[in-house]
Amino acid sequence: MSNGKSGGMSAGRRLEVAVYSVLGVAMTLLMFGNSVMRYVFGSSIVWSEEIIRLFFVLAMFIAITGGFIRNEHIGFDSLSRIPGAFNTIHRVATGLCLIVVGGMLAFYGGRFTLMTGDVPLPATNLSTSLFMWPGVVAGAVWVAIGAWHLVTILAGRSAGRRP
């Protein structure tokens, strides 16, 4: 297809699904391997739980941000479909919420990361900031998404509103 889509999914969405798949398979294999090691051989893979948790954090922030970009987040979907002023108020409130929540996550998450980021994780000795930076980056992206929604509303466009 000439529009860059295959099977109804854009290249970005296919990449997102591929990342979820890789992270999900890796988490499953690590968890299964750790269970086998623990219950069959009496010894566990010490670092596996930290890596599984890190992969989960990454997957969740990618998923939440992707949902915001596609306007598929949890919300009052039936209310957002009401035409007229109520719809505009709903879209403005959504954009403002994204800016406020994203700003708080980025700002306070960044401050907390700078305070505690050098503390090593017990099993892998990786920095604890690996768990926190995805949230900081996601918060900054949410601010940008919220600002984009507000700009498109002020410009009189739909800001990705679903039909």
C-alpha positions in Angstrom: 0.0 0.0 0.0 1.2 3.5 -0.8 0.0 5.1 2.4 2.7 3.4 4.5 0.1 1.2 6.3 0.0 -2.6 6.3 -3.1 -4.4 7.5 -4.5 -1.2 8.8 -1.6 -0.4 11.2 0.9 2.4 10.7 4.6 1.8 10.9 4.7 3.4 14.3 1.9 1.2 15.6 3.6 -1.9 14.2 6.8 -0.9 15.9 4.9 -0.4 19.2 3.3 -3.8 18.9 6.7 -5.4 18.1 8.2 -3.8 21.2 5.4 -5.0 23.4 5.8 -8.5 21.9 9.6 -8.6 22.5 9.2 -7.3 26.1 6.3 -9.7 26.8 8.1 -12.7 25.5 11.3 -11.8 27.3 9.3 -11.3 30.6 7.6 -14.6 30.1 10.7 -16.5 29.4 12.6 -15.0 32.3 9.7 -15.7 34.7 9.4 -19.3 33.4 13.1 -19.8 33.5 13.3 -18.4 37.1 10.5 -20.7 38.2 12.1 -23.8 36.7 15.4 -22.9 38.3 13.8 -22.2 41.7 11.6 -25.3 41.9 13.5 -27.8 39.9 17.1 -26.9 40.7 16.7 -25.1 44.0 18.4 -22.0 42.8 16.9 -18.9 41.2 18.0 -16.3 38.7 18.6 -13.5 41.1 18.5 -10.6 38.6 15.4 -11.8 36.6 12.8 -10.1 38.8 14.5 -6.7 38.4 14.7 -7.1 34.7 11.1 -8.2 34.5 10.0 -5.2 36.5 12.1 -2.9 34.3 10.5 -4.4 31.1 7.1 -4.0 32.6 7.6 -0.3 33.5 8.9 0.4 30.0 5.9 -1.4 28.4 3.4 0.4 30.5 4.7 3.9 29.8 5.0 3.1 26.1 1.4 1.8 26.1 -0.1 4.7 28.1 1.7 7.3 25.8 0.6 5.4 22.7 -3.0 5.5 23.9 -2.8 9.3 24.5 -1.4 9.8 21.0 -4.2 7.8 19.4 -6.8 9.3 21.8 -7.6 5.8 23.1 -7.0 6.5 26.8 -9.5 5.8 29.5 -12.0 8.6 29.5 -15.6 9.5 29.2 -15.8 8.4 25.6 -19.6 8.6 25.3 -19.5 12.2 26.7 -16.7 13.1 24.3 -19.0 12.2 21.3 -21.6 14.8 22.2 -21.3 17.5 19.5 -21.0 21.2 20.2 -19.7 23.1 23.1 -19.6 20.2 25.5 -17.3 18.3 23.2 -15.0 21.3 23.0 -15.0 21.6 26.8 -14.2 17.9 27.2 -11.3 18.2 24.7 -9.9 21.3 26.4 -10.2 19.5 29.8 -8.4 16.5 28.4 -5.6 18.6 27.0 -5.2 20.5 30.3 -5.2 17.2 32.3 -2.4 15.8 30.1 -0.4 19.0 30.6 -0.8 19.1 34.4 -0.4 15.4 35.0 2.5 15.1 32.5 4.2 18.2 33.9 3.9 16.9 37.5 5.3 13.4 36.5 8.2 15.0 34.5 9.1 17.6 37.1 8.7 15.7 40.4 9.8 12.4 38.8 12.9 14.1 37.5 13.6 15.6 41.0 13.1 12.3 42.6 15.3 10.5 40.0 18.1 13.0 40.6 17.9 12.4 44.4 17.8 8.6 44.3 19.0 7.6 40.8 22.6 6.7 41.9 21.3 4.0 44.3 22.1 0.6 42.7 19.5 -2.2 42.4 20.5 -5.1 44.7 20.8 -7.9 42.1 22.0 -6.2 39.0 23.8 -3.1 40.4 22.0 -1.1 37.7 20.9 2.4 38.6 17.4 2.7 40.1 17.0 5.6 37.7 16.3 3.0 34.9 12.9 2.6 36.5 12.3 6.3 36.8 13.5 7.9 33.6 10.7 6.3 31.4 8.1 8.1 33.6 10.0 11.4 33.3 10.2 11.1 29.5 6.6 10.0 29.3 5.5 13.0 31.4 7.3 15.4 29.0 5.7 13.7 26.0 2.2 13.9 27.7 2.8 17.7 28.1 3.6 17.9 24.4 0.5 15.8 23.5 -1.8 18.0 25.7 -0.3 21.2 24.2 -0.9 19.8 20.7 -4.5 19.0 21.6 -5.0 22.6 22.8 -3.3 24.1 19.8 -5.5 22.0 17.4 -8.6 23.0 19.4 -7.7 26.7 19.1 -7.0 26.2 15.4 -10.5 24.7 15.0 -9.4 21.1 14.2 -10.4 17.9 15.9 -7.0 17.0 17.7 -7.3 13.3 16.7 -10.8 12.9 17.9 -12.3 9.6 17.0 -15.6 9.5 15.1 
